Amino acid sequence: MPRPKRIRKMNNPPHFKGFRPMGLPEEKYPVVINYEEYEAIRLSDYELKGHVEASQKMGISRPTYTRIYESARRKVAQAFAEGKAIVFEGGKVYFDSDWYACNHCGCWFNHPEKELTIQNCTLCGSTKIEPYSESVMQPLVEEICICPNCGSENKHSQGTQCSNSKCSVCNYQMVRKGISDHRGKKNQSCN
């Protein structure tokens, strides 16, 4: 039996959902880069950290970091070579920042700029926010996968990404309810 995965530490999540190639028809199946893979590319290729220093920042071993980094670079190369969109989501990570809950739209979000005070929800702009508390046992919104094409909903299966599921009605790629899909359309439930 393999050891359980260690949760990887990230400084901040990406400030965007992904990338899309210009001049090509929209791709249904984007390349999914996990947050820890994004962090590995950011640390090694943007901040120019060595694998030992970057692995220490993420709280993992150097061989594990190298595997994550190699996987991320392979996925970026695949997206470039095949002209596919890149979407950032999922992974076993935690963010080194404060978390907040919005009482208006139900989203949870973090606040990476610790020196600035948070005033609005990053999703809906509401001022009805409060710091996330460990004592909150129930999620603020039910975890549901929704089809952005036809609107049908399925209960989210723990441990799998919604984007790996297909709609049973129209065979379209599912997204998490309350989250914008990778083409920028908002789900009807978020309005």
N, C-alpha and C positions, 0 to 999 in steps of 0.2 A: 504494500500500500504506500503510495507516495506521500511525502510530507505535505501538510497544508501550505498554500502560498502565503508568503509574508506580505502584509499590506505595504505598498510603496508610498513614500512621502513625496508630495509635490509642493512646490512653492505656491503656484497659482494655476488655475485651469487656463486653457487658451481663451482669448477674448473673442473668439469666433467659432463657428460650428464646423468649418472646413473650407475646402477649395473646390472649384469647378473649372475644367478646361474651357477656354473660349473657342467659339467657332464649330463646336461639335454638337450633335443632338444630345438632349439630356439623357444621361445614363441612369437606368433603374437600379443598378447594383454598384454602389460606390465602394471604394476601398475603405474599410473601417480601421482607423489607427486608434488604439487604446490610449488612455491618458498617460500611462506610464511610458509608452513608446514615444509619445509627443515630448514628455519630459526628458527622456534620454537624448533625443535629437536636439532639444533646446540646450541642454547642459553641454553636450559634446561639440555640436556644430555651431551654436550661437555664442555660448559663453566660453567656448574653447577649453573646457575642463577635461582632464585625463579621465580614463575609466575608473581609476582608484578613487579620485576625489569626487567624481560624479556619483559613484556607487555609495560613498559615505553620505552624500547629501540626500540620496533617496532611501537610505537605511537598509540597503541590501548588499549582498556579496558582489565582488567584482565579476565572477563568472556569470551570475544572474544578470547583472547590468549589461554585460557584453551580449548575452542572448537577446535581451529586450531591444538593445540598440540595433543589432543585426536584423531582427524582425522588422523594426520600424523602417530601416533603410531599404529593405526588400520591398515593403509595401509602397513606399514612396516611388521606388523605381518601377514597380508594376503600374502604378497610377500614371506615371509619365509615359511609359512605353505603350500602354493600352489606351491612353486618353480618358481615364476614368476620374470621377470626382473623388475627393478625399473627405471623409467625415470623421470627426473626433468624438468618441464616446466610449463609455465603459472602462473596465479595468479594476484592479484591486489597488485603489489609491485612497489616500486621505490628504486633505489640503491643510497646509500650515497657516491657517487664517481663521478668523471668527465667522460663525455661521448665524444666519438670521432666518426667521420664518415670516412670511407675509400673511396677514389675516384676511386680506382681500382676495387674492387669487390662489392662495394655498401653496405657493412655491417656496422652496428652501434655497437660499443662495448664500455664498460666502462673500467676505469683504477683504480682499487682499491688501488694500492700502490701509494698514493699521493706524497710521498717523492721521488719517482723515475720518471724520465722523460720518456714519451712514444715516441718510435721511429718507431715502425712497427705495421701494422695491425695484430691483433691476429689471423685472419682467413687465410689471404693469404700471410702475411709477407711484403706487399708493404709499401713503405715509403710515399706514397701519401695519407696522413691522415691530418685531420684538426679537431679542437675542434667542438663539436656539438653546433649549434646555435639555439636559439628559433625562429629566423627569418626564418629558413628553413621550408617552409610550406608543401612541397611535400616529400614523402619518396623517398629515393635514388633508390629503386627497387620496382617494382610492387608486391603487396602481392598476392602470388599464392601458392596453395597447389599442390604438385606434387606426383605422385605415384613412389616410388623407384623401383618397380617391372617392370612396363611397360612404364613409362615415361609420361603418360597422365596428363594433367594439368587442374585444376579448379580454379576459382577466389576464394580467401579466404573470408569466411563469418566472418565479424567482430563479436567478442564476443564468438566464438567457436574455439577450438583448432583444428589444422589440423589433429592431431592424433585421434580425435574423428570422422573423416570422412573416408568413404570407397571409393575406386576407383570404378567408375561406369563401368569400362571395366573388371577389374580382381578381384574386391572385396578385394584389398590389403589396408593396413592402409596407409593413406596419411601422408606426412611430408611437412614442409614449404620449399618452393623453396629457395635454397642457404644454407640450413642447412643440416648437416649430419644426417642421420636417426640413431636410437638407436643401430643399429648393426655395425656402423662404416663405412658403405658405403657412399661415397659422391654422391650427385645428379649430374647428367651429366652437369647441367647448371653451376656448380661451378668451372669447370676446366678452 
